[in-house]
Amino acid sequence: MGRVTERRRTIRIRDGAVSTRPDTLVAEEPMEIRLNGKPLAITMRTPGDDFALAAGFLVSEGVISSAAHVRSIVYCAGATDNGSNTYNVVDVQLAPGVPVPDITLERNVYTTSSCGLCGKASMDAVRTTAHFPIADTPPVRIEPALLAGFPDLLRAAQRVFDRTGGLHAAALFSPEGELLDIREDVGRHNAVDKLVGRALQDGRLPLSRVILLVSGRASFELAQKAVMAGIPVLAAVSAPSSLAVDLAAETGLTLIGFLRGANMNVYAGEERIALGTEV
């Protein structure tokens, strides 16, 4: 099975001094997700939490919304020509009666951090396939000062990042500021899928009273994943995309970008932020 980190020889140059030493790198390997034995998608990921990753991906795609929809998730033996198990192919078997989506060439995709469709068709697809409309009643309310501390809490909990400096992270926080869960991966989208997949396996969907924090930017795809899991607040330490803002405004998602210390931009859903003054 692939390891989370690997060691590689490197030449270090520091202030003109040259030395040779091993360096710790984050592992990156492809994982193929199969649905009822048929290839559905391939994602480049950091090994670990693979079953949660597959489950979360299927939640994001609108295929499943409950642990009861999954009969089994297994690694596929014989995935290579010599019959060995690479632990890089995962097959999700749906429970009897769960509709199987049409797996066409359009759905059989190579997944990257920037994948996803564009424009109105994407938002229409999210709206029509979302099992959990955002419905935090009473609405989640969070103080900006509390939000300001989340990035430091996220960074402090990134164990693999400390060794490699090469991982994204996604975390769930309570409105009271408690760190509920964190996952790391070479891809932001995978880290979120691992969070959502674990929540599905634990029977915690929809995630209607949490804040999702992601390292890096807030793409349309990450906003989509938040909406599909019923998450009311998405915060990112960097910029959102225009389509992410459009999706947030349409679905009622609170979207925060450039969350850095006491500074942040609220792009949609400001009613969940205790601003204290009229804007």
Phi and psi restraints in degrees (value plus and minus 20) as a CYANA .aco file:
   2 GLY   PHI     -81.3   -41.3
   2 GLY   PSI     124.9   164.9
   3 ARG   PHI    -112.5   -72.5
   3 ARG   PSI     139.3   179.3
   4 VAL   PHI     -90.2   -50.2
   4 VAL   PSI     -55.1   -15.1
   5 THR   PHI    -149.9  -109.9
   5 THR   PSI     138.1   178.1
   6 GLU   PHI    -158.1  -118.1
   6 GLU   PSI     137.6   177.6
   7 ARG   PHI    -124.7   -84.7
   7 ARG   PSI     116.9   156.9
   8 ARG   PHI    -157.4  -117.4
   8 ARG   PSI     126.1   166.1
   9 ARG   PHI     -91.5   -51.5
   9 ARG   PSI     119.0   159.0
  10 THR   PHI    -163.0  -123.0
  10 THR   PSI     131.2   171.2
  11 ILE   PHI    -120.1   -80.1
  11 ILE   PSI     101.8   141.8
  12 ARG   PHI    -121.9   -81.9
  12 ARG   PSI     113.5   153.5
  13 ILE   PHI    -140.3  -100.3
  13 ILE   PSI      95.5   135.5
  14 ARG   PHI    -150.8  -110.8
  14 ARG   PSI      92.7   132.7
  15 ASP   PHI      33.3    73.3
  15 ASP   PSI      19.0    59.0
  16 GLY   PHI      67.1   107.1
  16 GLY   PSI     -32.4     7.6
  17 ALA   PHI    -107.0   -67.0
  17 ALA   PSI     113.2   153.2
  18 VAL   PHI    -129.7   -89.7
  18 VAL   PSI     112.9   152.9
  19 SER   PHI    -164.5  -124.5
  19 SER   PSI     142.7   182.7
  20 THR   PHI    -138.1   -98.1
  20 THR   PSI     113.0   153.0
  21 ARG   PHI    -179.9  -139.9
  21 ARG   PSI     139.6   179.6
  22 PRO   PHI     -97.4   -57.4
  22 PRO   PSI     130.4   170.4
  23 ASP   PHI    -145.7  -105.7
  23 ASP   PSI     127.7   167.7
  24 THR   PHI    -113.2   -73.2
  24 THR   PSI     102.9   142.9
  25 LEU   PHI    -136.4   -96.4
  25 LEU   PSI     129.7   169.7
  26 VAL   PHI     -93.3   -53.3
  26 VAL   PSI     117.3   157.3
  27 ALA   PHI     -96.6   -56.6
  27 ALA   PSI     123.7   163.7
  28 GLU   PHI    -156.6  -116.6
  28 GLU   PSI     101.6   141.6
  29 GLU   PHI    -160.4  -120.4
  29 GLU   PSI     130.6   170.6
  30 PRO   PHI     -94.9   -54.9
  30 PRO   PSI     123.9   163.9
  31 MET   PHI    -147.9  -107.9
  31 MET   PSI     103.3   143.3
  32 GLU   PHI    -112.1   -72.1
  32 GLU   PSI     110.6   150.6
  33 ILE   PHI    -123.0   -83.0
  33 ILE   PSI     101.9   141.9
  34 ARG   PHI    -129.0   -89.0
  34 ARG   PSI     126.5   166.5
  35 LEU   PHI    -139.9   -99.9
  35 LEU   PSI      95.5   135.5
  36 ASN   PHI      31.8    71.8
  36 ASN   PSI      20.2    60.2
  37 GLY   PHI      67.9   107.9
  37 GLY   PSI     -26.5    13.5
  38 LYS   PHI    -127.1   -87.1
  38 LYS   PSI     115.2   155.2
  39 PRO   PHI     -79.0   -39.0
  39 PRO   PSI     113.0   153.0
  40 LEU   PHI    -136.7   -96.7
  40 LEU   PSI     -65.6   -25.6
  41 ALA   PHI    -179.9  -139.9
  41 ALA   PSI     138.3   178.3
  42 ILE   PHI    -145.8  -105.8
  42 ILE   PSI     111.1   151.1
  43 THR   PHI    -148.2  -108.2
  43 THR   PSI     123.2   163.2
  44 MET   PHI    -106.0   -66.0
  44 MET   PSI     101.7   141.7
  45 ARG   PHI    -162.5  -122.5
  45 ARG   PSI     146.9   186.9
  46 THR   PHI    -106.8   -66.8
  46 THR   PSI     102.3   142.3
  47 PRO   PHI     -74.9   -34.9
  47 PRO   PSI     123.1   163.1
  48 GLY   PHI     106.3   146.3
  48 GLY   PSI     120.6   160.6
  49 ASP   PHI      36.1    76.1
  49 ASP   PSI      14.7    54.7
  50 ASP   PHI     -84.7   -44.7
  50 ASP   PSI     -58.5   -18.5
  51 PHE   PHI     -88.3   -48.3
  51 PHE   PSI     -59.6   -19.6
  52 ALA   PHI     -84.1   -44.1
  52 ALA   PSI     -59.2   -19.2
  53 LEU   PHI     -80.2   -40.2
  53 LEU   PSI     -66.3   -26.3
  54 ALA   PHI     -83.4   -43.4
  54 ALA   PSI     -63.5   -23.5
  55 ALA   PHI     -85.2   -45.2
  55 ALA   PSI     -63.7   -23.7
  56 GLY   PHI     -84.4   -44.4
  56 GLY   PSI     -57.5   -17.5
  57 PHE   PHI     -80.5   -40.5
  57 PHE   PSI     -61.2   -21.2
  58 LEU   PHI     -91.0   -51.0
  58 LEU   PSI     -50.4   -10.4
  59 VAL   PHI     -84.7   -44.7
  59 VAL   PSI     -65.4   -25.4
  60 SER   PHI     -82.1   -42.1
  60 SER   PSI     -50.4   -10.4
  61 GLU   PHI    -106.2   -66.2
  61 GLU   PSI     -22.1    17.9
  62 GLY   PHI      57.2    97.2
  62 GLY   PSI      -4.9    35.1
  63 VAL   PHI    -101.2   -61.2
  63 VAL   PSI     -60.5   -20.5
  64 ILE   PHI    -152.6  -112.6
  64 ILE   PSI     139.2   179.2
  65 SER   PHI    -162.6  -122.6
  65 SER   PSI     -15.9    24.1
  66 SER   PHI    -170.7  -130.7
  66 SER   PSI     130.5   170.5
  67 ALA   PHI     -81.4   -41.4
  67 ALA   PSI     -45.8    -5.8
  68 ALA   PHI     -88.1   -48.1
  68 ALA   PSI     -36.0     4.0
  69 HIS   PHI    -100.0   -60.0
  69 HIS   PSI     -27.9    12.1
  70 VAL   PHI    -131.4   -91.4
  70 VAL   PSI     103.0   143.0
  71 ARG   PHI    -101.7   -61.7
  71 ARG   PSI     -63.1   -23.1
  72 SER   PHI    -182.5  -142.5
  72 SER   PSI     135.9   175.9
  73 ILE   PHI    -152.3  -112.3
  73 ILE   PSI     103.7   143.7
  74 VAL   PHI    -159.3  -119.3
  74 VAL   PSI     135.0   175.0
  75 TYR   PHI     -96.5   -56.5
  75 TYR   PSI     124.1   164.1
  76 CYS   PHI    -109.9   -69.9
  76 CYS   PSI      96.0   136.0
  77 ALA   PHI     -93.0   -53.0
  77 ALA   PSI     133.4   173.4
  78 GLY   PHI      51.3    91.3
  78 GLY   PSI       8.0    48.0
  79 ALA   PHI     -95.3   -55.3
  79 ALA   PSI     -33.1     6.9
  80 THR   PHI    -133.4   -93.4
  80 THR   PSI     151.2   191.2
  81 ASP   PHI     -80.7   -40.7
  81 ASP   PSI     -52.0   -12.0
  82 ASN   PHI    -110.3   -70.3
  82 ASN   PSI     -15.0    25.0
  83 GLY   PHI      65.7   105.7
  83 GLY   PSI     -14.6    25.4
  84 SER   PHI    -100.8   -60.8
  84 SER   PSI     140.4   180.4
  85 ASN   PHI    -118.5   -78.5
  85 ASN   PSI      96.5   136.5
  86 THR   PHI    -107.0   -67.0
  86 THR   PSI     -30.4     9.6
  87 TYR   PHI      37.6    77.6
  87 TYR   PSI       8.2    48.2
  88 ASN   PHI    -139.6   -99.6
  88 ASN   PSI     -11.2    28.8
  89 VAL   PHI    -149.2  -109.2
  89 VAL   PSI     101.1   141.1
  90 VAL   PHI    -137.9   -97.9
  90 VAL   PSI     111.1   151.1
  91 ASP   PHI    -132.2   -92.2
  91 ASP   PSI     104.9   144.9
  92 VAL   PHI    -123.6   -83.6
  92 VAL   PSI      99.3   139.3
  93 GLN   PHI    -119.7   -79.7
  93 GLN   PSI     101.5   141.5
  94 LEU   PHI     -96.4   -56.4
  94 LEU   PSI     132.9   172.9
  95 ALA   PHI     -89.3   -49.3
  95 ALA   PSI     134.6   174.6
  96 PRO   PHI     -75.5   -35.5
  96 PRO   PSI     115.3   155.3
  97 GLY   PHI      71.2   111.2
  97 GLY   PSI     -32.4     7.6
  98 VAL   PHI    -100.1   -60.1
  98 VAL   PSI     104.3   144.3
  99 PRO   PHI     -80.0   -40.0
  99 PRO   PSI     117.6   157.6
 100 VAL   PHI    -117.8   -77.8
 100 VAL   PSI     103.1   143.1
 101 PRO   PHI     -86.2   -46.2
 101 PRO   PSI     137.9   177.9
 102 ASP   PHI     -91.4   -51.4
 102 ASP   PSI      92.5   132.5
 103 ILE   PHI    -110.6   -70.6
 103 ILE   PSI      77.3   117.3
 104 THR   PHI    -128.0   -88.0
 104 THR   PSI     158.7   198.7
 105 LEU   PHI     -82.0   -42.0
 105 LEU   PSI     -48.5    -8.5
 106 GLU   PHI     -87.8   -47.8
 106 GLU   PSI     -51.7   -11.7
 107 ARG   PHI    -110.0   -70.0
 107 ARG   PSI     -39.7     0.3
 108 ASN   PHI    -104.4   -64.4
 108 ASN   PSI      68.5   108.5
 109 VAL   PHI    -139.1   -99.1
 109 VAL   PSI     138.7   178.7
 110 TYR   PHI    -114.5   -74.5
 110 TYR   PSI      95.5   135.5
 111 THR   PHI    -111.3   -71.3
 111 THR   PSI     106.7   146.7
 112 THR   PHI    -146.8  -106.8
 112 THR   PSI     157.3   197.3
 113 SER   PHI     -87.1   -47.1
 113 SER   PSI     -32.7     7.3
 114 SER   PHI    -136.7   -96.7
 114 SER   PSI      -2.3    37.7
 115 CYS   PHI     -96.2   -56.2
 115 CYS   PSI     152.6   192.6
 116 GLY   PHI     102.6   142.6
 116 GLY   PSI     136.6   176.6
 117 LEU   PHI     -99.2   -59.2
 117 LEU   PSI     155.2   195.2
 118 CYS   PHI    -145.5  -105.5
 118 CYS   PSI     133.9   173.9
 119 GLY   PHI      58.3    98.3
 119 GLY   PSI    -180.4  -140.4
 120 LYS   PHI     -80.8   -40.8
 120 LYS   PSI     -55.1   -15.1
 121 ALA   PHI     -79.7   -39.7
 121 ALA   PSI     -56.2   -16.2
 122 SER   PHI     -85.5   -45.5
 122 SER   PSI     -66.9   -26.9
 123 MET   PHI     -85.9   -45.9
 123 MET   PSI     -57.8   -17.8
 124 ASP   PHI     -81.2   -41.2
 124 ASP   PSI     -60.9   -20.9
 125 ALA   PHI     -84.2   -44.2
 125 ALA   PSI     -61.7   -21.7
 126 VAL   PHI     -83.6   -43.6
 126 VAL   PSI     -64.9   -24.9
 127 ARG   PHI     -82.4   -42.4
 127 ARG   PSI     -59.0   -19.0
 128 THR   PHI    -103.1   -63.1
 128 THR   PSI     -39.6     0.4
 129 THR   PHI    -127.1   -87.1
 129 THR   PSI     -28.1    11.9
 130 ALA   PHI     -87.6   -47.6
 130 ALA   PSI     103.1   143.1
 131 HIS   PHI    -103.2   -63.2
 131 HIS   PSI     -41.5    -1.5
 132 PHE   PHI    -146.1  -106.1
 132 PHE   PSI      66.0   106.0
 133 PRO   PHI     -79.8   -39.8
 133 PRO   PSI     124.4   164.4
 134 ILE   PHI     -82.8   -42.8
 134 ILE   PSI      96.9   136.9
 135 ALA   PHI    -167.1  -127.1
 135 ALA   PSI      42.4    82.4
 136 ASP   PHI    -103.8   -63.8
 136 ASP   PSI      81.1   121.1
 137 THR   PHI    -142.7  -102.7
 137 THR   PSI      97.7   137.7
 138 PRO   PHI     -88.3   -48.3
 138 PRO   PSI     139.6   179.6
 139 PRO   PHI     -80.4   -40.4
 139 PRO   PSI     122.4   162.4
 140 VAL   PHI     -80.7   -40.7
 140 VAL   PSI     115.0   155.0
 141 ARG   PHI    -148.1  -108.1
 141 ARG   PSI     113.4   153.4
 142 ILE   PHI    -159.5  -119.5
 142 ILE   PSI     118.4   158.4
 143 GLU   PHI     -98.0   -58.0
 143 GLU   PSI     117.6   157.6
 144 PRO   PHI     -75.7   -35.7
 144 PRO   PSI     -56.3   -16.3
 145 ALA   PHI     -84.7   -44.7
 145 ALA   PSI     -52.7   -12.7
 146 LEU   PHI     -90.9   -50.9
 146 LEU   PSI     -64.6   -24.6
 147 LEU   PHI     -76.7   -36.7
 147 LEU   PSI     -58.2   -18.2
 148 ALA   PHI     -79.8   -39.8
 148 ALA   PSI     -47.2    -7.2
 149 GLY   PHI    -106.6   -66.6
 149 GLY   PSI     -29.8    10.2
 150 PHE   PHI     -83.3   -43.3
 150 PHE   PSI     -65.0   -25.0
 151 PRO   PHI     -78.2   -38.2
 151 PRO   PSI     -57.9   -17.9
 152 ASP   PHI     -87.2   -47.2
 152 ASP   PSI     -58.4   -18.4
 153 LEU   PHI     -85.2   -45.2
 153 LEU   PSI     -60.2   -20.2
 154 LEU   PHI     -82.5   -42.5
 154 LEU   PSI     -68.3   -28.3
 155 ARG   PHI     -82.7   -42.7
 155 ARG   PSI     -60.3   -20.3
 156 ALA   PHI     -85.7   -45.7
 156 ALA   PSI     -45.5    -5.5
 157 ALA   PHI    -111.7   -71.7
 157 ALA   PSI     -22.4    17.6
 158 GLN   PHI    -103.4   -63.4
 158 GLN   PSI      68.4   108.4
 159 ARG   PHI     -88.8   -48.8
 159 ARG   PSI     -62.5   -22.5
 160 VAL   PHI     -94.1   -54.1
 160 VAL   PSI     -54.0   -14.0
 161 PHE   PHI     -79.7   -39.7
 161 PHE   PSI     -56.4   -16.4
 162 ASP   PHI     -79.4   -39.4
 162 ASP   PSI     -51.2   -11.2
 163 ARG   PHI    -110.9   -70.9
 163 ARG   PSI     -42.7    -2.7
 164 THR   PHI    -141.2  -101.2
 164 THR   PSI     -51.7   -11.7
 165 GLY   PHI      47.5    87.5
 165 GLY   PSI      -4.2    35.8
 166 GLY   PHI    -149.3  -109.3
 166 GLY   PSI       8.6    48.6
 167 LEU   PHI    -145.3  -105.3
 167 LEU   PSI     124.6   164.6
 168 HIS   PHI    -107.3   -67.3
 168 HIS   PSI     144.6   184.6
 169 ALA   PHI    -162.5  -122.5
 169 ALA   PSI     134.0   174.0
 170 ALA   PHI    -156.7  -116.7
 170 ALA   PSI     121.9   161.9
 171 ALA   PHI    -160.7  -120.7
 171 ALA   PSI     133.5   173.5
 172 LEU   PHI    -129.8   -89.8
 172 LEU   PSI     112.9   152.9
 173 PHE   PHI    -142.5  -102.5
 173 PHE   PSI     129.9   169.9
 174 SER   PHI    -100.6   -60.6
 174 SER   PSI     141.8   181.8
 175 PRO   PHI     -81.8   -41.8
 175 PRO   PSI     -37.1     2.9
 176 GLU   PHI    -109.3   -69.3
 176 GLU   PSI     -21.2    18.8
 177 GLY   PHI      77.6   117.6
 177 GLY   PSI     -12.6    27.4
 178 GLU   PHI    -100.1   -60.1
 178 GLU   PSI     111.9   151.9
 179 LEU   PHI     -95.5   -55.5
 179 LEU   PSI      93.9   133.9
 180 LEU   PHI    -111.9   -71.9
 180 LEU   PSI     -57.8   -17.8
 181 ASP   PHI    -183.9  -143.9
 181 ASP   PSI     131.8   171.8
 182 ILE   PHI    -165.8  -125.8
 182 ILE   PSI     121.7   161.7
 183 ARG   PHI    -156.1  -116.1
 183 ARG   PSI     124.2   164.2
 184 GLU   PHI    -136.4   -96.4
 184 GLU   PSI     128.3   168.3
 185 ASP   PHI    -184.8  -144.8
 185 ASP   PSI     139.2   179.2
 186 VAL   PHI     -85.4   -45.4
 186 VAL   PSI     -39.4     0.6
 187 GLY   PHI    -139.3   -99.3
 187 GLY   PSI     113.4   153.4
 188 ARG   PHI     -77.8   -37.8
 188 ARG   PSI     -62.9   -22.9
 189 HIS   PHI     -83.2   -43.2
 189 HIS   PSI     -56.6   -16.6
 190 ASN   PHI     -87.7   -47.7
 190 ASN   PSI     -60.0   -20.0
 191 ALA   PHI     -79.8   -39.8
 191 ALA   PSI     -60.7   -20.7
 192 VAL   PHI     -88.1   -48.1
 192 VAL   PSI     -63.3   -23.3
 193 ASP   PHI     -79.8   -39.8
 193 ASP   PSI     -57.1   -17.1
 194 LYS   PHI     -85.3   -45.3
 194 LYS   PSI     -59.4   -19.4
 195 LEU   PHI     -82.8   -42.8
 195 LEU   PSI     -68.6   -28.6
 196 VAL   PHI     -87.1   -47.1
 196 VAL   PSI     -60.8   -20.8
 197 GLY   PHI     -83.3   -43.3
 197 GLY   PSI     -60.2   -20.2
 198 ARG   PHI     -84.8   -44.8
 198 ARG   PSI     -59.9   -19.9
 199 ALA   PHI     -82.8   -42.8
 199 ALA   PSI     -60.2   -20.2
 200 LEU   PHI     -82.1   -42.1
 200 LEU   PSI     -66.4   -26.4
 201 GLN   PHI     -82.7   -42.7
 201 GLN   PSI     -51.1   -11.1
 202 ASP   PHI    -110.8   -70.8
 202 ASP   PSI     -17.5    22.5
 203 GLY   PHI      52.5    92.5
 203 GLY   PSI      11.4    51.4
 204 ARG   PHI    -126.6   -86.6
 204 ARG   PSI     -11.5    28.5
 205 LEU   PHI    -107.5   -67.5
 205 LEU   PSI     124.2   164.2
 206 PRO   PHI     -97.0   -57.0
 206 PRO   PSI     134.1   174.1
 207 LEU   PHI    -108.5   -68.5
 207 LEU   PSI      48.4    88.4
 208 SER   PHI    -104.1   -64.1
 208 SER   PSI     -26.7    13.3
 209 ARG   PHI    -153.7  -113.7
 209 ARG   PSI      28.6    68.6
 210 VAL   PHI    -155.5  -115.5
 210 VAL   PSI     143.3   183.3
 211 ILE   PHI    -132.9   -92.9
 211 ILE   PSI     108.5   148.5
 212 LEU   PHI    -117.4   -77.4
 212 LEU   PSI     103.2   143.2
 213 LEU   PHI    -133.5   -93.5
 213 LEU   PSI     111.9   151.9
 214 VAL   PHI    -143.5  -103.5
 214 VAL   PSI     122.6   162.6
 215 SER   PHI     -95.2   -55.2
 215 SER   PSI     127.9   167.9
 216 GLY   PHI      63.6   103.6
 216 GLY   PSI    -171.4  -131.4
 217 ARG   PHI    -111.6   -71.6
 217 ARG   PSI     147.9   187.9
 218 ALA   PHI    -128.1   -88.1
 218 ALA   PSI      75.5   115.5
 219 SER   PHI    -101.8   -61.8
 219 SER   PSI     149.6   189.6
 220 PHE   PHI     -75.6   -35.6
 220 PHE   PSI     -61.2   -21.2
 221 GLU   PHI     -81.6   -41.6
 221 GLU   PSI     -60.5   -20.5
 222 LEU   PHI     -90.2   -50.2
 222 LEU   PSI     -58.2   -18.2
 223 ALA   PHI     -82.5   -42.5
 223 ALA   PSI     -59.9   -19.9
 224 GLN   PHI     -80.0   -40.0
 224 GLN   PSI     -65.6   -25.6
 225 LYS   PHI     -83.9   -43.9
 225 LYS   PSI     -58.2   -18.2
 226 ALA   PHI     -82.8   -42.8
 226 ALA   PSI     -66.6   -26.6
 227 VAL   PHI     -81.7   -41.7
 227 VAL   PSI     -63.6   -23.6
 228 MET   PHI     -85.4   -45.4
 228 MET   PSI     -44.3    -4.3
 229 ALA   PHI    -114.5   -74.5
 229 ALA   PSI     -19.1    20.9
 230 GLY   PHI      57.0    97.0
 230 GLY   PSI      -1.8    38.2
 231 ILE   PHI     -97.1   -57.1
 231 ILE   PSI     109.6   149.6
 232 PRO   PHI    -105.9   -65.9
 232 PRO   PSI     -41.3    -1.3
 233 VAL   PHI    -153.8  -113.8
 233 VAL   PSI     107.5   147.5
 234 LEU   PHI    -140.9  -100.9
 234 LEU   PSI     104.4   144.4
 235 ALA   PHI    -141.8  -101.8
 235 ALA   PSI     123.5   163.5
 236 ALA   PHI    -154.8  -114.8
 236 ALA   PSI     130.1   170.1
 237 VAL   PHI    -102.1   -62.1
 237 VAL   PSI     -28.8    11.2
 238 SER   PHI    -146.7  -106.7
 238 SER   PSI    -179.8  -139.8
 239 ALA   PHI    -101.6   -61.6
 239 ALA   PSI     130.7   170.7
 240 PRO   PHI    -108.9   -68.9
 240 PRO   PSI     144.0   184.0
 241 SER   PHI    -110.5   -70.5
 241 SER   PSI     142.6   182.6
 242 SER   PHI     -82.2   -42.2
 242 SER   PSI     -58.5   -18.5
 243 LEU   PHI     -90.6   -50.6
 243 LEU   PSI     -52.4   -12.4
 244 ALA   PHI     -83.1   -43.1
 244 ALA   PSI     -61.5   -21.5
 245 VAL   PHI     -84.6   -44.6
 245 VAL   PSI     -62.4   -22.4
 246 ASP   PHI     -80.3   -40.3
 246 ASP   PSI     -64.6   -24.6
 247 LEU   PHI     -85.2   -45.2
 247 LEU   PSI     -61.8   -21.8
 248 ALA   PHI     -81.2   -41.2
 248 ALA   PSI     -65.1   -25.1
 249 ALA   PHI     -83.5   -43.5
 249 ALA   PSI     -57.7   -17.7
 250 GLU   PHI     -93.8   -53.8
 250 GLU   PSI     -53.8   -13.8
 251 THR   PHI    -120.2   -80.2
 251 THR   PSI     -27.9    12.1
 252 GLY   PHI      69.4   109.4
 252 GLY   PSI      -7.2    32.8
 253 LEU   PHI     -96.9   -56.9
 253 LEU   PSI     114.5   154.5
 254 THR   PHI    -102.7   -62.7
 254 THR   PSI     104.6   144.6
 255 LEU   PHI    -141.8  -101.8
 255 LEU   PSI     102.4   142.4
 256 ILE   PHI    -140.8  -100.8
 256 ILE   PSI     113.8   153.8
 257 GLY   PHI    -146.0  -106.0
 257 GLY   PSI     147.8   187.8
 258 PHE   PHI      31.8    71.8
 258 PHE   PSI      23.7    63.7
 259 LEU   PHI     -98.5   -58.5
 259 LEU   PSI      78.4   118.4
 260 ARG   PHI    -159.6  -119.6
 260 ARG   PSI      85.0   125.0
 261 GLY   PHI      43.0    83.0
 261 GLY   PSI    -154.7  -114.7
 262 ALA   PHI    -102.2   -62.2
 262 ALA   PSI     -20.1    19.9
 263 ASN   PHI    -120.0   -80.0
 263 ASN   PSI     121.7   161.7
 264 MET   PHI    -186.0  -146.0
 264 MET   PSI     137.4   177.4
 265 ASN   PHI    -135.1   -95.1
 265 ASN   PSI     111.5   151.5
 266 VAL   PHI    -123.5   -83.5
 266 VAL   PSI      95.0   135.0
 267 TYR   PHI    -116.6   -76.6
 267 TYR   PSI     -42.6    -2.6
 268 ALA   PHI    -182.0  -142.0
 268 ALA   PSI     134.3   174.3
 269 GLY   PHI      48.1    88.1
 269 GLY   PSI      18.3    58.3
 270 GLU   PHI     -85.7   -45.7
 270 GLU   PSI     -33.7     6.3
 271 GLU   PHI     -84.4   -44.4
 271 GLU   PSI     -38.3     1.7
 272 ARG   PHI    -107.8   -67.8
 272 ARG   PSI     -26.4    13.6
 273 ILE   PHI    -121.3   -81.3
 273 ILE   PSI     104.1   144.1
 274 ALA   PHI     -96.9   -56.9
 274 ALA   PSI      63.0   103.0
 275 LEU   PHI     -94.6   -54.6
 275 LEU   PSI     -51.7   -11.7
 276 GLY   PHI      65.0   105.0
 276 GLY   PSI     -40.2    -0.2
 277 THR   PHI    -155.1  -115.1
 277 THR   PSI     136.9   176.9
 278 GLU   PHI     -92.4   -52.4
 278 GLU   PSI     123.2   163.2
